[in-house]
Protein backbone atom coordinates (compact mmCIF):
# COMPACT_ATOMS: atom_id res chain seq x y z
CA UNK A 1 0.00 0.00 0.00
CA UNK A 2 1.34 3.44 -0.94
CA UNK A 3 -0.19 5.33 2.00
CA UNK A 4 2.61 6.26 4.42
CA UNK A 5 5.26 4.53 2.32
CA UNK A 6 8.28 6.84 1.90
CA UNK A 7 8.97 5.36 -1.54
CA UNK A 8 5.69 6.93 -2.68
CA UNK A 9 5.75 10.03 -0.50
CA UNK A 10 9.25 11.15 -1.48
CA UNK A 11 8.45 11.59 -5.18
CA UNK A 12 5.21 13.38 -4.33
CA UNK A 13 6.90 15.87 -1.99
CA UNK A 14 9.82 16.49 -4.34
CA UNK A 15 7.46 17.11 -7.30
CA UNK A 16 5.53 19.59 -5.16
CA UNK A 17 8.70 21.41 -4.14
CA UNK A 18 10.41 21.46 -7.52
CA UNK A 19 7.24 21.99 -9.54
CA UNK A 20 7.67 19.21 -12.05
CA UNK A 21 8.07 15.51 -12.59
CA UNK A 22 11.19 15.88 -14.75
CA UNK A 23 13.10 17.84 -12.10
CA UNK A 24 11.93 15.49 -9.36
CA UNK A 25 12.99 12.45 -11.37
CA UNK A 26 16.46 13.92 -11.81
CA UNK A 27 16.75 14.77 -8.12
CA UNK A 28 15.64 11.29 -7.04
CA UNK A 29 17.62 9.43 -9.72
CA UNK A 30 14.41 7.90 -11.08
CA UNK A 31 12.80 7.93 -14.49
CA UNK A 32 9.82 10.20 -15.14
CA UNK A 33 7.50 7.20 -15.57
CA UNK A 34 8.66 5.80 -12.21
CA UNK A 35 7.81 9.09 -10.48
CA UNK A 36 4.44 9.25 -12.23
CA UNK A 37 3.56 5.68 -11.27
CA UNK A 38 4.42 6.32 -7.62
CA UNK A 39 2.32 9.47 -7.50
CA UNK A 40 -0.62 7.73 -9.17
CA UNK A 41 -0.30 4.84 -6.70
CA UNK A 42 -0.33 7.31 -3.82
CA UNK A 43 -3.41 9.02 -5.27
CA UNK A 44 -5.15 5.66 -5.61
CA UNK A 45 -4.24 4.68 -2.06
CA UNK A 46 -5.55 7.97 -0.70
CA UNK A 47 -8.55 8.06 -3.05
CA UNK A 48 -7.58 11.64 -3.83
CA UNK A 49 -6.28 13.67 -6.73
CA UNK A 50 -3.06 15.37 -5.62
CA UNK A 51 -2.17 17.26 -8.79
CA UNK A 52 -3.95 19.13 -11.56
CA UNK A 53 -2.49 17.82 -14.80
CA UNK A 54 -2.44 19.95 -17.94
CA UNK A 55 -0.61 19.87 -21.24
CA UNK A 56 1.87 22.39 -19.84
CA UNK A 57 2.64 20.59 -16.58
CA UNK A 58 1.25 19.84 -13.15
CA UNK A 59 0.39 21.83 -10.05
CA UNK A 60 -0.53 20.74 -6.55
CA UNK A 61 -4.29 20.67 -5.98
CA UNK A 62 -3.86 22.19 -2.51
CA UNK A 63 -1.92 25.49 -2.84
CA UNK A 64 -0.46 25.06 0.65
CA UNK A 65 1.51 22.12 -0.70
CA UNK A 66 3.62 24.38 -2.87
CA UNK A 67 6.12 24.93 -0.03
CA UNK A 68 8.24 22.39 1.84
CA UNK A 69 6.02 20.01 3.74
CA UNK A 70 6.11 20.18 7.52
CA UNK A 71 4.97 16.58 7.51
CA UNK A 72 8.09 15.30 5.79
CA UNK A 73 10.05 14.91 9.02
CA UNK A 74 7.08 13.34 10.77
CA UNK A 75 6.80 10.84 7.93
CA UNK A 76 10.56 10.26 8.06
CA UNK A 77 10.93 10.89 4.35
CA UNK A 78 14.61 11.10 3.66
CA UNK A 79 14.31 13.63 0.84
CA UNK A 80 17.58 15.10 -0.36
CA UNK A 81 18.04 18.51 1.25
CA UNK A 82 18.91 19.98 -2.14
CA UNK A 83 15.33 19.34 -3.29
CA UNK A 84 14.10 21.91 -0.81
CA UNK A 85 16.85 24.41 -1.50
CA UNK A 86 16.45 24.48 -5.27
CA UNK A 87 14.29 27.17 -6.84
CA UNK A 88 15.07 26.23 -10.43
DSSP file (Angstrom, degrees, kcal/mol; ACC not computed):
  #  RESIDUE AA STRUCTURE BP1 BP2  ACC     N-H-->O    O-->H-N    N-H-->O    O-->H-N    TCO  KAPPA ALPHA  PHI   PSI    X-CA   Y-CA   Z-CA
    1    1 A X              0   0    0      0, 0.0    41,-0.1     0, 0.0     4,-0.1   0.000 360.0 360.0 360.0 136.8    0.0    0.0    0.0
    2    2 A X    >   +     0   0    0     39,-0.3     3,-2.3     2,-0.1     6,-0.3   0.780 360.0 107.5 -75.4 -29.1    1.3    3.4   -0.9
    3    3 A X  T 3  S-     0   0    0      1,-0.3     3,-0.1    38,-0.2    39,-0.0  -0.318  98.5  -1.9 -58.8 121.5   -0.2    5.3    2.0
    4    4 A X  T 3  S+     0   0    0      1,-0.2     2,-0.6    -2,-0.1    -1,-0.3   0.397  96.9 132.8  80.6  -3.2    2.6    6.3    4.4
    5    5 A X    X>  -     0   0    0     -3,-2.3     3,-2.2     1,-0.2     4,-2.1  -0.727  52.2-148.2 -84.9 117.9    5.3    4.5    2.3
    6    6 A X  H 3> S+     0   0    0     -2,-0.6     4,-2.7     1,-0.3     5,-0.3   0.783  95.4  66.7 -57.2 -27.7    8.3    6.8    1.9
    7    7 A X  H 34 S+     0   0    0      1,-0.2     4,-0.4     2,-0.2    -1,-0.3   0.743 112.8  33.0 -66.0 -20.5    9.0    5.4   -1.5
    8    8 A X  H <> S+     0   0    0     -3,-2.2     4,-1.2    -6,-0.3    -2,-0.2   0.716 118.9  51.7-101.4 -30.9    5.7    6.9   -2.7
    9    9 A X  H  X S+     0   0    0     -4,-2.1     4,-2.8     2,-0.2     5,-0.3   0.873 101.1  61.0 -75.7 -37.6    5.8   10.0   -0.5
   10   10 A X  H  X S+     0   0    0     -4,-2.7     4,-2.5     1,-0.2     5,-0.2   0.950 105.9  45.0 -56.8 -52.7    9.2   11.2   -1.5
   11   11 A X  H  > S+     0   0    0     -4,-0.4     4,-2.5    -5,-0.3     5,-0.2   0.915 113.5  52.0 -58.8 -41.3    8.5   11.6   -5.2
   12   12 A X  H  X S+     0   0    0     -4,-1.2     4,-2.2     1,-0.2    -2,-0.2   0.952 112.7  43.5 -57.7 -51.5    5.2   13.4   -4.3
   13   13 A X  H  X S+     0   0    0     -4,-2.8     4,-2.2     1,-0.2    -1,-0.2   0.861 114.3  49.8 -66.4 -36.3    6.9   15.9   -2.0
   14   14 A X  H  X S+     0   0    0     -4,-2.5     4,-2.9    -5,-0.3     5,-0.3   0.892 109.9  50.8 -70.9 -38.5    9.8   16.5   -4.3
   15   15 A X  H  X S+     0   0    0     -4,-2.5     4,-2.3    -5,-0.2     5,-0.5   0.924 111.0  49.9 -62.0 -43.6    7.5   17.1   -7.3
   16   16 A X  H  < S+     0   0    0     -4,-2.2    -2,-0.2    -5,-0.2    -1,-0.2   0.941 115.5  42.7 -59.6 -47.4    5.5   19.6   -5.2
   17   17 A X  H  < S+     0   0    0     -4,-2.2    -2,-0.2     1,-0.2    -1,-0.2   0.912 122.1  36.8 -68.2 -43.8    8.7   21.4   -4.1
   18   18 A X  H  < S-     0   0    0     -4,-2.9    -1,-0.2    -5,-0.1    -2,-0.2   0.662 102.1-129.1 -88.5 -15.8   10.4   21.5   -7.5
   19   19 A X  S  < S+     0   0    0     -4,-2.3    39,-0.4    -5,-0.3     2,-0.3   0.620  73.5  59.2  83.4  12.7    7.2   22.0   -9.5
   20   20 A X  S  > S-     0   0    0     -5,-0.5     4,-1.8    -6,-0.3    -2,-0.1  -0.960  71.5-127.8-170.6 153.0    7.7   19.2  -12.0
   21   21 A X  H  > S+     0   0    0     -2,-0.3     4,-2.9     2,-0.2     5,-0.2   0.883 108.1  55.9 -70.2 -39.6    8.1   15.5  -12.6
   22   22 A X  H  > S+     0   0    0      1,-0.2     4,-2.1     2,-0.2    -1,-0.2   0.945 110.7  43.5 -59.7 -50.0   11.2   15.9  -14.8
   23   23 A X  H  > S+     0   0    0      1,-0.2     4,-2.4     2,-0.2    -1,-0.2   0.896 114.9  50.2 -63.1 -40.6   13.1   17.8  -12.1
   24   24 A X  H  X S+     0   0    0     -4,-1.8     4,-2.5     2,-0.2    -1,-0.2   0.913 108.4  52.6 -64.2 -42.7   11.9   15.5   -9.4
   25   25 A X  H  X>S+     0   0    0     -4,-2.9     5,-2.6     1,-0.2     4,-0.6   0.912 110.7  47.6 -60.3 -42.5   13.0   12.4  -11.4
   26   26 A X  H ><5S+     0   0    0     -4,-2.1     3,-0.8    -5,-0.2    -1,-0.2   0.931 112.5  48.9 -62.9 -45.5   16.5   13.9  -11.8
   27   27 A X  H 3<5S+     0   0    0     -4,-2.4    -2,-0.2     1,-0.2    -1,-0.2   0.875 117.7  40.4 -62.0 -38.9   16.7   14.8   -8.1
   28   28 A X  H 3<5S-     0   0    0     -4,-2.5    -1,-0.2    -5,-0.2    -2,-0.2   0.413 108.3-120.8 -92.6   1.3   15.6   11.3   -7.0
   29   29 A X  T <<5S+     0   0    0     -3,-0.8     2,-0.3    -4,-0.6    -3,-0.2   0.910  73.0 123.4  56.2  44.4   17.6    9.4   -9.7
   30   30 A X      < -     0   0    0     -5,-2.6    -1,-0.2    -6,-0.2     2,-0.2  -0.804  66.3-103.2-123.1 166.7   14.4    7.9  -11.1
   31   31 A X     >  -     0   0    0     -2,-0.3     4,-1.9     1,-0.1     5,-0.2  -0.557  32.9-113.4 -84.3 158.9   12.8    7.9  -14.5
   32   32 A X  H  > S+     0   0    0      1,-0.2     4,-2.6     2,-0.2     5,-0.2   0.918 118.1  52.6 -58.3 -44.5    9.8   10.2  -15.1
   33   33 A X  H  > S+     0   0    0      1,-0.2     4,-2.6     2,-0.2    -1,-0.2   0.879 106.8  53.5 -60.8 -34.9    7.5    7.2  -15.6
   34   34 A X  H  > S+     0   0    0      2,-0.2     4,-1.9     1,-0.2    -1,-0.2   0.905 110.5  46.4 -65.4 -40.5    8.7    5.8  -12.2
   35   35 A X  H  X S+     0   0    0     -4,-1.9     4,-2.3     2,-0.2    -2,-0.2   0.929 113.2  49.6 -65.2 -45.1    7.8    9.1  -10.5
   36   36 A X  H  X S+     0   0    0     -4,-2.6     4,-2.7     1,-0.2    -2,-0.2   0.905 109.9  50.4 -61.3 -43.4    4.4    9.3  -12.2
   37   37 A X  H  X S+     0   0    0     -4,-2.6     4,-2.3     1,-0.2    -1,-0.2   0.902 110.7  49.5 -63.2 -41.2    3.6    5.7  -11.3
   38   38 A X  H  X S+     0   0    0     -4,-1.9     4,-2.1     2,-0.2    -1,-0.2   0.896 112.1  47.5 -66.7 -39.5    4.4    6.3   -7.6
   39   39 A X  H  X S+     0   0    0     -4,-2.3     4,-2.6     2,-0.2    -2,-0.2   0.926 112.5  49.0 -67.2 -43.2    2.3    9.5   -7.5
   40   40 A X  H  X S+     0   0    0     -4,-2.7     4,-2.4     1,-0.2    -2,-0.2   0.883 110.6  51.4 -63.9 -37.2   -0.6    7.7   -9.2
   41   41 A X  H  X S+     0   0    0     -4,-2.3     4,-2.5     2,-0.2   -39,-0.3   0.896 110.3  49.0 -64.9 -39.9   -0.3    4.8   -6.7
   42   42 A X  H  X S+     0   0    0     -4,-2.1     4,-2.3     2,-0.2    -2,-0.2   0.919 110.7  50.3 -65.0 -43.3   -0.3    7.3   -3.8
   43   43 A X  H  X>S+     0   0    0     -4,-2.6     5,-2.1     2,-0.2     4,-1.0   0.914 111.9  48.0 -60.1 -43.2   -3.4    9.0   -5.3
   44   44 A X  H  <5S+     0   0    0     -4,-2.4     3,-0.5     1,-0.2    -2,-0.2   0.923 111.3  50.2 -63.4 -44.7   -5.2    5.7   -5.6
   45   45 A X  H  <5S+     0   0    0     -4,-2.5    -1,-0.2     1,-0.2    -2,-0.2   0.870 118.0  39.0 -61.8 -37.7   -4.2    4.7   -2.1
   46   46 A X  H  <5S-     0   0    0     -4,-2.3    -1,-0.2     2,-0.2    -2,-0.2   0.543 102.4-131.5 -88.3  -8.4   -5.6    8.0   -0.7
   47   47 A X  T  <5S+     0   0    0     -4,-1.0     2,-0.3    -3,-0.5    -3,-0.2   0.922  71.1 112.8  52.8  46.8   -8.6    8.1   -3.1
   48   48 A X  S   <S-     0   0    0     -5,-2.1     2,-0.6    -6,-0.2    -1,-0.2  -0.992  71.6-123.6-146.5 149.3   -7.6   11.6   -3.8
   49   49 A X        -     0   0    0     -2,-0.3     3,-0.1     1,-0.1    -9,-0.1  -0.868  26.2-179.8 -93.4 122.1   -6.3   13.7   -6.7
   50   50 A X        +     0   0    0     -2,-0.6    11,-2.5     1,-0.1    12,-0.4   0.693  61.7  37.4 -97.0 -22.5   -3.1   15.4   -5.6
   51   51 A X  E     -A   60   0A   0      9,-0.3     2,-0.6    10,-0.1     9,-0.2  -0.969  68.1-132.3-133.0 146.5   -2.2   17.3   -8.8
   52   52 A X  E     -A   59   0A   0      7,-3.2     7,-1.7    -2,-0.3     2,-0.5  -0.869  32.2-153.5 -87.7 125.7   -4.0   19.1  -11.6
   53   53 A X  E     +A   58   0A   0     -2,-0.6     2,-0.3     5,-0.2     5,-0.2  -0.894  22.1 163.2-108.2 129.9   -2.5   17.8  -14.8
   54   54 A X  E >   -A   57   0A   0      3,-3.0     3,-0.9    -2,-0.5    -2,-0.0  -0.790  53.9 -97.3-131.8 176.5   -2.4   19.9  -17.9
   55   55 A X  T 3  S+     0   0    0     -2,-0.3     3,-0.1     1,-0.2    -2,-0.0   0.701 124.0  49.7 -69.3 -17.5   -0.6   19.9  -21.2
   56   56 A X  T 3  S-     0   0    0      1,-0.3     2,-0.3     0, 0.0    -1,-0.2   0.472 124.6 -75.8-100.5  -2.6    1.9   22.4  -19.8
   57   57 A X  E <   -A   54   0A   0     -3,-0.9    -3,-3.0     2,-0.0     2,-0.3  -0.970  53.2 -66.3 146.3-160.4    2.6   20.6  -16.6
   58   58 A X  E     -A   53   0A   0    -39,-0.4     2,-0.3    -2,-0.3    -5,-0.2  -0.910  29.8-169.6-129.7 156.8    1.2   19.8  -13.2
   59   59 A X  E     -A   52   0A   0     -7,-1.7    -7,-3.2    -2,-0.3   -43,-0.1  -0.993  36.4 -96.7-144.7 147.5    0.4   21.8  -10.1
   60   60 A X  E     -A   51   0A   0     -2,-0.3    -9,-0.3    -9,-0.2     6,-0.1  -0.357  25.2-138.7 -63.0 137.7   -0.5   20.7   -6.6
   61   61 A X  S    S+     0   0    0    -11,-2.5     2,-0.7     1,-0.2    -1,-0.1   0.897  95.7  55.4 -64.3 -40.9   -4.3   20.7   -6.0
   62   62 A X  S >  S-     0   0    0    -12,-0.4     3,-2.4     1,-0.1     4,-0.2  -0.855  79.2-150.7 -96.2 113.2   -3.9   22.2   -2.5
   63   63 A X  G >  S+     0   0    0     -2,-0.7     3,-2.1     1,-0.3     4,-0.2   0.797  92.5  68.0 -54.8 -30.7   -1.9   25.5   -2.8
   64   64 A X  G >  S+     0   0    0      1,-0.3     3,-0.9     2,-0.1    -1,-0.3   0.707  88.5  67.8 -63.5 -17.4   -0.5   25.1    0.7
   65   65 A X  G <  S+     0   0    0     -3,-2.4    -1,-0.3     1,-0.2    -2,-0.2   0.495  74.3  87.9 -79.7  -1.9    1.5   22.1   -0.7
   66   66 A X  G <  S+     0   0    0     -3,-2.1    -1,-0.2    -4,-0.2     2,-0.2   0.665  84.4  59.8 -74.0 -13.6    3.6   24.4   -2.9
   67   67 A X  S <  S-     0   0    0     -3,-0.9     3,-0.1    -4,-0.2   -50,-0.1  -0.547 110.5 -63.9-102.8 173.9    6.1   24.9    0.0
   68   68 A X        -     0   0    0     -2,-0.2     2,-0.3    16,-0.1    -1,-0.2  -0.320  61.4-112.3 -57.7 137.4    8.2   22.4    1.8
   69   69 A X    >   -     0   0    0      1,-0.2     3,-0.9    -4,-0.1     4,-0.4  -0.562  14.8-155.0 -78.3 129.7    6.0   20.0    3.7
   70   70 A X  T 3> S+     0   0    0     -2,-0.3     4,-0.6     1,-0.2     3,-0.4   0.705  95.3  63.3 -70.6 -19.3    6.1   20.2    7.5
   71   71 A X  H 3> S+     0   0    0      1,-0.2     4,-2.3     2,-0.2    -1,-0.2   0.612  77.8  86.3 -81.8 -11.2    5.0   16.6    7.5
   72   72 A X  H <4>S+     0   0    0     -3,-0.9     5,-2.3     1,-0.2     4,-0.5   0.920  92.1  43.8 -58.3 -46.5    8.1   15.3    5.8
   73   73 A X  H >45S+     0   0    0     -3,-0.4     3,-1.0    -4,-0.4    -1,-0.2   0.908 112.5  52.7 -66.0 -40.0   10.0   14.9    9.0
   74   74 A X  H 3<5S+     0   0    0     -4,-0.6    -1,-0.2     1,-0.3    -2,-0.2   0.850 112.1  45.9 -63.0 -33.5    7.1   13.3   10.8
   75   75 A X  T 3<5S-     0   0    0     -4,-2.3    -1,-0.3     2,-0.1    -2,-0.2   0.495 109.6-128.1 -86.0  -4.4    6.8   10.8    7.9
   76   76 A X  T < 5 +     0   0    0     -3,-1.0     2,-0.7    -4,-0.5    -3,-0.2   0.877  43.9 170.3  56.7  42.3   10.6   10.3    8.1
   77   77 A X      < -     0   0    0     -5,-2.3     2,-1.9    -6,-0.2    -1,-0.2  -0.753  29.1-147.4 -82.9 118.1   10.9   10.9    4.4
   78   78 A X        +     0   0    0     -2,-0.7     2,-0.3    -3,-0.1    -1,-0.1  -0.503  31.1 170.5 -87.6  70.1   14.6   11.1    3.7
   79   79 A X        -     0   0    0     -2,-1.9     5,-0.1     1,-0.1   -51,-0.0  -0.644  44.5 -99.1 -83.6 135.1   14.3   13.6    0.8
   80   80 A X    >>  -     0   0    0     -2,-0.3     3,-1.7     1,-0.2     4,-0.5  -0.285  27.0-132.0 -54.0 132.3   17.6   15.1   -0.4
   81   81 A X  H >> S+     0   0    0      1,-0.3     3,-1.4     2,-0.2     4,-0.7   0.832 103.9  66.9 -56.5 -34.1   18.0   18.5    1.3
   82   82 A X  H >> S+     0   0    0      1,-0.3     4,-1.7     2,-0.2     3,-0.5   0.787  88.7  66.6 -59.9 -27.6   18.9   20.0   -2.1
   83   83 A X  H <4 S+     0   0    0     -3,-1.7    -1,-0.3     1,-0.2    -2,-0.2   0.819 105.5  42.2 -63.5 -30.1   15.3   19.3   -3.3
   84   84 A X  H << S+     0   0    0     -3,-1.4    -1,-0.2    -4,-0.5    -2,-0.2   0.548 114.0  51.3 -94.2  -8.7   14.1   21.9   -0.8
   85   85 A X  H << S+     0   0    0     -4,-0.7     2,-0.3    -3,-0.5    -2,-0.2   0.671  89.1  95.0 -97.6 -20.6   16.8   24.4   -1.5
   86   86 A X     <  +     0   0    0     -4,-1.7     0, 0.0    -5,-0.2     0, 0.0  -0.527  40.3 175.1 -77.8 134.7   16.5   24.5   -5.3
   87   87 A X              0   0    0     -2,-0.3    -1,-0.1     1,-0.1    -4,-0.0   0.200 360.0 360.0-116.3  11.4   14.3   27.2   -6.8
   88   88 A X              0   0    0    -65,-0.0    -1,-0.1     0, 0.0   -70,-0.1   0.472 360.0 360.0 -78.1 360.0   15.1   26.2  -10.4
